[in-house]
Amino acid sequence: MSVLQLLEEIEDIIESGSSIPFAQKVLIDKRELLEIIKDIRIKLPDEVKQAQWIKEERQRILAEAQQEADTILEEANNHILSMIDQSEITRKANERAEEIIAQAQNSAKEMRLGAKDYVDSMLESAQENLIELVNTIKINRDEIKGMK
C-alpha cells in the first residue's frame, strides 16, 4: 500500500469509530491505528528515495543536454576548421556554424528548462504529499492526545 492509501485507511478507521456524544471525539482501535502508522513509517523512506531519484534524474538529464550541446558545438567547430581555406564555402560554413550553435544553445536551454520544470513539479508533488501526511498525522496525534 502507498502512504496515501494508508492515510485513507486511517481516515476510514476514524470515520467508522464509535463517536462520543456531544464531544466530537471518536473511540478507535489503538492497535489497528498504530499498525497503520508503523506501515507509513516503513513507506516514507520509499517516498524520500523516489524524490532523491527524481533529483538525480534531473541532474542526469541536464548533464546529457550539456554534453549534447558540447558535442554539437565541437562538431560545428570542426566543420568550420575543415572549410577555412575555401572563401565562399568558408562564409557559408560560418553562417551554418552560427545557426547550429544557436540551435544547440536553444535546444540545450529548452532541455534544461524542461528537465528543471519536470523535476520541480515532481518534487513539488512529493513535498505536498509529505506536508499533507505530516498535517494528517499531527491532527490525528492531537486528537489522540485529546482523548486522555
FINUBA-566179 format. One line per 3 residues: their letters; for each residue y, z, x of C-alpha. Coordinates in Angstrom, 3 decimals, m for minus. Layout:
A = Y:Z:X | ...
This chain:
MSV = 0.000:0.000:0.000 | 3.548:m0.677:1.118 | 6.176:2.032:1.381
LQL = 7.912:0.692:m1.729 | 4.674:0.822:m3.709 | 4.111:4.402:m2.583
LEE = 7.627:5.292:m3.704 | 6.928:3.702:m7.073 | 3.790:5.817:m7.282
IED = 5.896:8.940:m6.639 | 8.235:7.845:m9.423 | 5.260:7.369:m11.756
IIE = 3.985:10.864:m10.936 | 7.405:12.354:m11.638 | 7.778:10.361:m14.871
SGS = 4.331:11.365:m16.099 | 4.673:15.051:m15.146 | 4.956:17.779:m17.742
SIP = 8.605:18.487:m18.424 | 10.084:21.946:m18.774 | 12.173:22.087:m21.959
FAQ = 15.961:22.317:m21.515 | 15.659:22.410:m17.696 | 15.475:18.799:m16.521
KVL = 12.519:19.904:m14.391 | 9.007:18.459:m14.189 | 5.711:20.021:m13.168
IDK = 3.759:17.753:m10.816 | 0.561:17.893:m8.802 | 1.717:19.108:m5.388
REL = m1.361:17.829:m3.514 | m1.045:14.351:m5.022 | 2.635:14.108:m4.128
LEI = 2.094:15.425:m0.594 | m0.710:12.889:m0.076 | 1.637:10.046:m1.013
IKD = 4.353:11.413:1.282 | 1.756:11.524:4.062 | 0.923:7.849:3.372
IRI = 4.631:6.994:3.532 | 4.912:8.693:6.921 | 1.992:6.594:8.119
KLP = 3.526:3.356:6.768 | 7.064:3.905:8.069 | 6.178:3.104:11.680
DEV = 4.889:m0.284:10.445 | 8.259:m0.968:8.810 | 10.032:0.035:12.011
KQA = 7.684:m2.177:14.057 | 8.476:m5.072:11.725 | 12.199:m4.554:12.282
QWI = 11.578:m4.468:16.057 | 9.554:m7.696:15.794 | 12.429:m9.331:13.910
KEE = 14.829:m8.262:16.644 | 12.534:m9.623:19.364 | 12.008:m12.852:17.411
RQR = 15.786:m13.267:17.193 | 16.063:m12.874:20.964 | 13.256:m15.397:21.493
ILA = 14.905:m17.941:19.163 | 18.249:m17.513:20.897 | 16.615:m17.929:24.320
EAQ = 14.814:m21.077:23.166 | 18.049:m22.506:21.765 | 19.859:m21.790:25.030
QEA = 17.012:m23.296:27.061 | 17.018:m26.420:24.879 | 20.790:m26.736:25.279
DTI = 20.462:m26.320:29.051 | 17.723:m28.948:29.159 | 19.832:m31.386:27.159
LEE = 22.818:m30.746:29.425 | 20.699:m31.236:32.540 | 19.280:m34.498:31.180
ANN = 22.795:m35.701:30.394 | 23.982:m34.839:33.913 | 21.011:m36.629:35.485
HIL = 21.697:m39.656:33.329 | 25.340:m39.719:34.436 | 24.430:m39.484:38.131
SMI = 21.948:m42.346:37.909 | 24.551:m44.648:36.371 | 27.549:m43.718:38.530
DQS = 27.616:m46.928:40.662 | 27.948:m49.274:37.717 | 31.524:m49.188:36.376
EIT = 31.064:m50.356:32.757 | 27.740:m48.586:32.441 | 29.317:m45.528:34.069
RKA = 32.122:m45.481:31.482 | 29.646:m45.794:28.619 | 27.388:m43.219:30.186
NER = 30.274:m40.770:30.471 | 31.114:m41.269:26.813 | 27.492:m40.828:25.780
AEE = 27.105:m37.771:28.011 | 30.092:m36.158:26.355 | 28.592:m36.881:22.936
IIA = 25.251:m35.428:23.998 | 26.916:m32.337:25.443 | 28.951:m31.832:22.265
QAQ = 25.845:m32.333:20.121 | 23.838:m29.962:22.291 | 26.552:m27.335:22.151
NSA = 26.879:m27.715:18.378 | 23.118:m27.650:17.963 | 22.762:m24.575:20.147
KEM = 25.611:m22.864:18.313 | 24.056:m23.655:14.925 | 20.669:m22.397:16.106
RLG = 22.194:m19.192:17.449 | 24.199:m18.596:14.280 | 21.235:m19.417:12.062
AKD = 18.936:m17.137:14.019 | 21.566:m14.398:14.037 | 22.105:m14.686:10.277
YVD = 18.360:m14.702:9.602 | 17.688:m11.672:11.769 | 20.743:m9.880:10.398
SML = 19.577:m10.422:6.810 | 16.076:m9.222:7.662 | 17.449:m6.143:9.431
ESA = 19.841:m5.502:6.542 | 16.944:m5.691:4.089 | 14.851:m3.328:6.206
QEN = 17.835:m0.990:6.545 | 18.421:m0.974:2.778 | 14.742:m0.255:2.168
LIE = 14.805:2.611:4.651 | 18.021:4.031:3.167 | 16.551:3.814:m0.321
LVN = 13.403:5.528:0.900 | 15.340:8.320:2.592 | 17.502:8.821:m0.505
TIK = 14.465:8.942:m2.785 | 12.713:11.422:m0.533 | 15.871:13.572:m0.353
INR = 16.184:13.560:m4.149 | 12.512:14.443:m4.505 | 12.803:17.214:m1.933
DEI = 15.888:18.588:m3.668 | 14.036:18.591:m6.974 | 11.043:20.263:m5.410
KGM = 13.289:22.879:m3.784 | 14.924:23.472:m7.178 | 11.523:24.310:m8.732
K = 11.186:27.595:m6.806
